[in-house]
């Protein structure tokens, strides 16, 4: 694509070569480093493309090989400017258009959020707007590190974020964890591992530190699992000395939770009449301009579906112009009652969404004993379910660890 752009800017011509020795002509062009492309034979003649500068160097070669060159087509910016050299307004408009595109490229016209699940785009964009991060702001006012710090501070669910500017787009990458993580202790500092949930330990692999519990033990949230204190025993089996490390282990805890959700069997049903009306509109900056007018009476009850397309020149060069279409569908409300099959399907769909959120958070569903009952016009899904998860959190040791010296490190290695 870049090569085609350079050819257009420099200009080129399509020529037809005929005569006694066209092959010798082509060899001489190669010898003099004259670039030809799009070469094809048409009977006893050849058609090819050549740059303007290369064409000006052909006269001695044509004379030497006794061939004839005829220009068939002219392409590129130089010929276009020559064609419109007397149309000053066209030139002025082209320059103003190029200047406008350059000015527009200095601003942010599209803000996109990626990686969010529990937090909607609207919530994050609303917070960014409160921080004066809005569409139409100058790119020089974007400070990625400040935006990242503000998002992490305001949303505990966000564990990592990155702000990236591409063209006229600001892309916010986020990673979420609905359970806010406690601050991590640096690896070079002593740390214990405690249970972040109440349950039964089903597996425990300790890589560093001293286990305080064993597999099968019942633990409460906050109980010590792995101590960062490591004791060194002498020949008599007594503690000779101790030192502190940063505890590291994989601990999985199994626990049981209770699920209960209910809804009324009676509900209000939307019955669509089939009447619709479409409205096209433009959004320029923050101003909406409706195209056309609706002369009929407005619907008493309706749903509106809108689709929008933001204009762009390239993948990342967005313009401050949005073309949209809104479709309004009329409906009337009617009282309805779920059938038993519909209610069961709705209840199963709700708990499927609930369990899928647990899986996204890294929890494994071991057992599901949720049952559905319909009594007195109410559908209830209730029961216990068992989950398994990695449930450890770092914390500083309760006792202040003694300072370690290089000698103690060497002595420990010898032991």
N, C-alpha and C positions, 0 to 999 in steps of 0.2 A: 504493500500500500504506500509506503514511504517513497519507493522507487517511482511509482506512478505519479505521485504528487510532484516529485522533482522534475519528471518529464513534462508535466503540465506547466510548471512554473517557467522552465527554460524554453519550452516550445519545441515542436518537432514536425517533420513533414513526411508524407507517404510518397515514395518515388517509384517510377517504373524504369527498369534498366533493360535496354535492348542493344544489339550490335554484334560485332564480330567475335569478341572474346570476353563475355561477361564473367567467366570463371577467373580470368586473370585480374579483372577489376576487383572482384571480391577478395582475392589474395592480397592485392595491394592495399585495400582498406584495412585488412587485418595487420599488414606490415606497418602501416602508418597509425595504427591504434585508433582507427575510426570505428566507432561502435555502430553496428547495425542490428536490428531486431525485427521480429515478425516476418522473416524472410520466407517467401513462398514462390513457386514457379507457376507461371500462367502461360502455357504453351512453350514458346521459345524465349519468353521474357521472364523477368523476375520483378516482384513487387516487395518492397521492404520499407522499414521506418528508419529515419536518421534524424539526429538533432540538428538544430539550425547551425550551430558552430561546425558540426561535421559536414554539413552540406556545403558550406562555404569553402571547404578544403578539397572538394571533389574535382574542380576544374582541371588540374594537371593530370589527375588519374584518368578522367574521361578522355582527354586528348591523347594520352599515352596508349590507352587500350582501344581507341577508336570505337567507343561505345556512346550511347545516347541516354541521357537521364531526363525524365519528364516528371514534374511535380503533379501528383494526383490530388492530394489533400493537405490541408494545413491545420494543425491543432496546437492548442496551448495558449497561455496567457499573453505572450507577445502579440500574436495574431488577433486575439480578442480586443486588446487595447488599441491596436491599429484600426480595427474595424469600427470601433466606437470612439475614435479620437475626436470627432466633432460633436459628440454628445456629452457635454460637460456635466449635465445633471446626473447622468448615469455614473460617471466617475466619482462625482461628489457623493452620491448615494452609496456606492461601493465602499468608499473610504469611511463614511459615517457608519455603515453596517459593520465593518471590521472594527472600528473604534468602539461601537456599542457592545460587540461580542467580547472585546477585551475588558471593558468595564464590568460586564456581567460576570466574567470569570473571576473577579476579585471578591465575590460574595458567595455565601452559602445559600443555596436554593433548595436543598433536599437534606433532611435529617432522617437517618434510618437507624433503627435499633435491632440488633441481632443477638440471639442466644437467650432471650428472656422467655420465661414460661409462666410463672405465677404473677409477675408484674407485667401489666399490659403496656403496649406502646404508648397509649394515651396518658397513663400515669407517669411514665418516665419523661415523655415530652412535656407534660404540664410542669413537672419539677424543673426541667431544663429551661422552660420559658420563665419560671420565677427567678432563675439565675441569669436571665438576660441572654440565654443561648437560644436564639430564634432564627427562623428562616429570614434571609435578607441581611444578616449581619456580615460584617467584613471578615474575611478569612484571617487577617492579621490580628483580630481580636480573639481568635480561638487559641486557648492555652490547654493543650491536652492533659497535662498533669493535674491542673486545677480541676478540670471537669471530672477526671477519674477520682480524685480525692473527695470531691463533693458528693458524687454518686455513692461511693462506699460509705461515707459518713451518714448520709441521709437514709439509705436503704440497707438495713442489716442483712437482708437476704442476698445481697450481691457480695460475692467473695472475691471477684476479679473483674476488672473492667479496663477497656482500652478505647481511646478516642482517636480516630483516624480521618484525615482529610484527603479525599480523592476528587480532583476536579472541583466541581461546585457542590460536592456531597460531604456531609459529616456523618461518618459511620461510627456508632457506639456499639462496641462488642462487650457483652456482659456474660458472666457465669453466676448462676444462682444456687443458693442452698437455703431452703425455707427454714431450716434450723440454723440460726446464727452461730457461727463458729466462734469459740473463745479465742482470745489472742494466743498465738503460738509462741512458745519459748525458744529462743535461739538454740541451735544444736550444740553449741559449745558451752551451754549452761546446764547445771543439774536440773532434773525434772522427774516427777513421779507420774504415773498413769492412774487415773481414777475412772470409775464407771460413770458414763453419761446417761445411762438409763437403768431402771430396776428390772431384774430378770435373772435367768439362769445361764451360767457360762457353759457353752457347748464346745468351744474350742479355744485354745490359748497357745500361741507360739511366741516365746519370749526371745528376743535377739539381744537385748541389753537390759540389765537391771536384775532385781530379785523378785520372783513371784510372791505375792502376798496371799493369793487364793489359788485354788486348783479347779480343774474342769468339774462341772456338776454342782458347783457352789452357788447358793443364792446370794445375790448382792443387791444392795440398794444404791440408788443414784448418789454418787459422791464417795462411795467406798473405795479404799485403796486397792488397786489390782496389781500393779507392779511398782516396787519401790526403786528409786534411783540410788539407794544406798547398797553397796556391795561389800560384804564382809570377807576378810581373808583369815582362814583358820590356820592354827599352828599344828604341830604334830599331835598334840593332845586333844585336838578337836575344839579348842577354845578360840575365841575371837582374838586374833593378834592385832588387827587394825581394820579400818574400814575406809572406803573412799566413795565418792559420789559420781554418778554418770547420768547421762540423759537417757532415761528409760525408753525402750522401743519394743513394741510387741503388737501382734495381731490378735485381738480378742473379739470373739463373736458372742453376743448375748441373745438369748431367746426369751421372749416375753409374750404375754397374752393381753389383748385389748378387747374392748367391747364396742360394737357398732350398733347404732340405732338411727334410722331415718324413717319418717312417715309422711304421708300426704293424703288429702281428702280424695275420695272417689269422685266427688262432684267437682266440676270445673267449668270455666267459661271457654267455649269453643269458638274459634274464628271461622266463619263461613265466607269465603271470598265470592263476590258477586260477578266477577269477571270484568268489571269496569276498571280501566286503568287510564292514566294520563302520563305522558312523558314530558320532561322539561330538560332542555339542554342549557348549559351555562358555562361561563368562563370564570376562572379565579385568577385575578391578576394581583399578585402580592397577597394582601388580606381582603381584597374587595371582590365580591361575587357579582357577576353580571349575568342576569337571566336572558336567554335568547328566545324570544317569542313570548306570547301571553296566553294564559288559559282563561277562556271566556265563560266556562260553565261554572256551576255552583261547586263549592268545595265539598269534599267528602266529610261526612260526620265522623267515620272511623276508617282509618287507612294505615297501611304499612308503606314505608318508603325504602326503596333500594337504590343506592347510588353507586355509580362506577366512575372513577376518575383516572385520567391519564395525564401525567406531567410531561410536557414536551422536553425533549433533550436532543442534543446534536450528536454527541457520542455517548458511550456507556456511562461516563461519569460527569458529563457536562450538561447539567440540568438547567432549564430556564424557569423564570418565575411566572410561568403561564400553565394553568391546568385546564384541560377540557373535560367537562363532566356531563353525565346524563343521569337524571333522577326519574325513577319509575314509581308512581304512587298507585297502590292497589287497594281498592275499596273492599271492606268486609263488614259483616254484621255479627254481633255477638249472640250466641245461643247457649243456653244451659245444657250441659251434657254430663254423662256419667261414664267413667271408665268401665269397660268389661273386665272380667277377672283376668283374661289373657293380656289385655292391654296394661292393666295395673302391674301384673307380674313382670312384664317386659320392661316397663318404666322403672320399677324398683331394681331390677337386675342391671339396667343401664346405669343407674345412679351409683350402685356400689362398684360396678366395673370402673367407672371414672375415678372413684375414691381410691380403689386399690392400685390403679395405674399411677396416680400421684405418689403413692407410697413407693412403688417400684422406681419411679424417676428419682426419688430421694435416696435410693440405694437399699431399701428394705426388701427382704425376701419373704414372701407369703408362704408359710409352711402349712397352715391348716386354716380352713374357712368353714365355720359352722353357722353362717348367717341363714336364717329362715324367714320366709315371707308369710304373713298372716293378714287376713282381711276381716275386720270386725267393726260393726257399728259405723259403716261408711268410711272407714279409715284403713288404708293399706300401710302396714308396718313391716319393715325389714330389720330384724334384730338378731344378734348372736355374737359369739366370741370368735376371734380369729387370732392365730399365732403368727408372729413375725420373728425374723432373725436378722440381726444387723451388727455391724461393727460399731461398738458403743464405748469408745475410750476418749478421754480428754486429758490433756497435759495440765499439770499444775506444779507449782514450786514446792519443794520439800518443806515439811513443817519445821524441821530443824535446819539451822543455817549450816551448810556444809563447810568443813574446814578447808582452808586454802591448800592446794596441792602444789608441790614443788617438782622440779624436773627429776630430783633424786627419787622421790616417791613414785614417779611414773616409771622410771627404770626398774626400781625394786619390784613394782607390781608386775611388770613384764617378766622378770626373772621368776617370780612366784608362779 
